[in-house]
Amino acid sequence: MNRLLIANFMRVKKNKLFWALCGVMSLVSLFMIVNAIVNNDSQIDNAICMFVIPVEIAAAVFISIFFGTEYGDGTIRNKLVVGHDRRQIYFANSITAAASGLVLSAAYMLPIMILGFPAVALPTVEAVKIVAVGVLTLFAFCSLFTMVSMIYSNKAGATVVNLVLAFLLLIAASWLCAKLMAPEFYTAHGTGDGSEYVRNPNYVSGIARTILQTLCDLLPSGQAMQFLTGVSSPLWALSLYSMGVCAVCTAAGVVVFYKKDIK
Amino acid sequence: MEYVLQTNAVKKYYGNYHALNGLTMRVPKGSIYGFVGKNGAGKTTLIRLVCGLQRPTDGEVNIYGIGHENKEIFKARRRMGAVVETPSIYLNMTAEENLKEQCRILGMPSFDGIAEILQLVGLENTGKKKAKNFSLGMRQRLGIAVALTGNPDFLVLDEPINGLDPQGIIDIRELILKLNRERGITVLVSSHILGELSKIATHFGFIDKGKIVKEMSAVQLDNACRKRIEITVSDAKILSRVLDGLNIEYSVKSDTEAEIFGEIGVTELTLKLHDEHCDVKRMCEHSESLEAFYINLLGGRSNE
């Protein structure tokens, strides 16, 4: 598998799209720093904790096109013809995707560390912990996008599916977070002297709340949203969920890719 | 005889469509095996199975005597290279970069042989030109160069001359012959251009409806293809008399034209005709082409 990894990494190194996306990540990061300075923010945490969202979208584009090229140009056949095991090919691609996600994250973090820390503030311990958990969330996203790209041989098709998936997951996560963050009571101002607390009919409680919270924790996009809006579940639980998503996506991807008829 | 590739009753089904129906074939070591069949006959499907891109529904594919289910098949596959349908090359890389990438995939310690391979396929002067800017023939040659990386001793080429111009066809033909004769590489080559295949193949396999209809060597094919001489003379009656005298099989086509079958002594025939005051105006040797043999073979079967 080392040979496949070396070959993949050399391709990543020479990939113009990858470096362009790294540049875009740095620009997004710079925008966040400027925004924090303009708004006189006392913390840099928001800029740090949101890194998963732009990196996820960049990873969706890169992974789809990078692995789609192997199908499009037919070069995946070169690996199979010379006797590489399909599982090894899949694992090598998964590791490459995760490593690329890490580099994209680094491209996002670098301007924050160089400019943001001195210009705004140092991050809180909580933010650093979230970044650590966020890396696992990013790996979960990468596993998902790798699975789609390895199963769906059409480069353009896989790119569209992964991007739609990335945005759908974010929309679903936004909806889940909005539901979960709705207050249980709100203040109603009556005609009398004071105001009174009224129960919010849209507040989700009981089993439904547990299900929505679990779903929000399970989805990588749900975790990414919680990093921004506030994490209610323990970080170790989110890490376990991310590792679970990685394991399930990789296992499903390997099983399908192993049996796949390649043209 | 030692065989590089053997398939035993291989079947491949895509849903209800049966692409291969118990195909059995043998590719002898050191041969150029011409794989002949019409569109949809199952040529590319078999090549995909041989290359490990797909798995047979039933039957066995043996490479160097190792079955496709055997774990050692991965080692056997390291000894082969292939170009399946289109050349498998990174279009945004140069020829040299493509070969370097294949070296990394193979885990080769150095890039030493790259210049030699590029020279062999005639791409040594492409410099920094990306493969996407190559002509079809150059891409095809680069595909073969990639397949040759790692010094394989079994090369599988699926329709390597499709869409090439006459010069490109000649280049590929010469390259295949060179690889076979100078490097001893066994080549399995499928092609629709039967005339070209007949110029290089040492063995033939005719496939129809997912089965091998006939396997034969080029020598056997030559014997099967009947040779004839078309002759134009001033008087076919005199020619008939002379040929009867020489006990040679023939058929008269017109008052001046005839076809002579089998081997003849041209000088003897010409002198005898001269003695009979019959002029020989034209004489031309023909043999039944691979194309004609193929049509007869497959047409005959479909009419059964």
Interface residues (C-beta under 8 A of the other chain):
Chain A: N2 R3 L4 I6 A7 M10 R11 K14 T69 D73 G74 T75 I76 R77 N78 K79 L80 V81 V82 G83 H84 D85 K259 D261 I262 K263
Chain B: Y14 R48 C51 G52 L53 Q54 R55 I73 F74 K75 A76 R77 R78 M80 G81 A82 V84 E85 T86 P87 S88 I89 Y90 L91 N92 M93 E97 K100 E101 Q102 R104 I105 L106 G107 V146 A147 G150 V156
